[in-house]
């Protein structure tokens, strides 16, 4: 079977990292860029990583998705706050028998993509990656990197592990990216939220790193209570997360190096926060099941407030041309 | 009947204001001070107020409560975070038939004072006052000033309005301080918390004034939901706050001038926050009644976190002698 070709929609700290790894493993990778296009077209990508630094002096960089070749696998690596762009990008970028791989955080992202390309052409992926963009085209990989892949189906009906999941997994593994396969994408998404909701939310609202949240007895209780609410949300969606998963997550975070969450990095960089994908959608999913998640709701509304304040300040800064 | 004499324990923005007004109305007022003692002993008190500025060049200032004369009414106007000092101050300061008037925010403050002087000698007061200390002995009164007075009894049993309440009210009115009398101190305290809990808490955590919290749709919802939890807490303590009280409070705050809450001022000045009196005690009271107040608990734990961080920074600052 010939090599699958890939498209990376959103060449930032995450999409740039995985795309570069795939290209380095000799896959054809087509990168879509916006603000970083000129720089990256000229200079390629630089990846610093504890697993080995490398440079790709030349990449297939595009500024306009309509000029890109059709691909077998289109990886969506934008922030979810940019998903309104997808209806214009995905349809002509995807081969007829291609799939969209959604590498985004949060809940109920796949149904939005399914509306554009059909649910039979959507795969979800959850990335456990610490990386950030040093400058355009220059990515620093700090730690981790594994991806959990799962098939999307309408209403997240479990269909187990398909052949094409195995095929994509094999490509990623060839590119030195550890892959787990999930037969239940919705369960995997809720499990990831057990970590993402408390730490992303509290790190922004309280201006704190993970180690600070773990060292204070009150925020430690809060983290655990919020995790318990996430588990309750999953349960109402018919997904059972075992009790010891929470204590595993707490142990894991205790042992982590002091970590600035991805939402905190977005906040510090004045980027819009992924509030709806990570907080709003789980709250609404639970609500449809008939329960409230009151503590998560506090975080959600606080984040919407600080996000609005920050975006307003950013608009003013841009209008005034201040840097 | 001869004039009652007064003691002010805690001569800050609140105690200094009411004490100065009482002295101006010819009552004997004895002020207990700590860090501001030298300055105020020498220069007296200055009160700026839209109701008229005035100066008291000389006041009965004390640094040591044991040197003060016994008083008919001892007004506790410390922050509740200083209440551990009261067992050493109150017993010898109070006349045998005197009363302690607790002018502090929060819930279940009076039982602590009752342990020191006996519950039959405690009156509670709720101040609706905007004032701040410009410098030692210099108080700026911005707005409002009314006090609601109510008798304390063991377990907050309602005993209606007593004769001595009327007497103290008459003294305060002589000093141009508007007074309301409450026959149910516990109900009055819970009602005040309907405002204090959401606005004090959110203003600190979100670094916001009241007008900013009211203008954003998410914090507006949050304020209302938190108010609803306070009403639920009151109910479990057998105190019914009518539904329209919440919409009245929201209307009232919409019409207020942009306001920095007292807890936000404490935070900005690096003073310890009154977290236990205003948040911890109501949460525990509700818990004893068998209910959780989950959204208030989020605020409570966040405030304990930011308070701990701020106090730690303040200790470091003092150790290093930085200003």
Interface residues (C-beta under 8 A of the other chain):
Chain A: X202 X205 X206 X208 X212 X216 X218 X219 X221 X222 X225 X294 X295 X297 X298 X299 X300 X301 X302 X304 X305 X306 X308 X309
Chain B: X202 X205 X206 X208 X212 X216 X218 X219 X221 X222 X225 X294 X295 X297 X298 X299 X300 X301 X302 X304 X305 X306 X308 X309
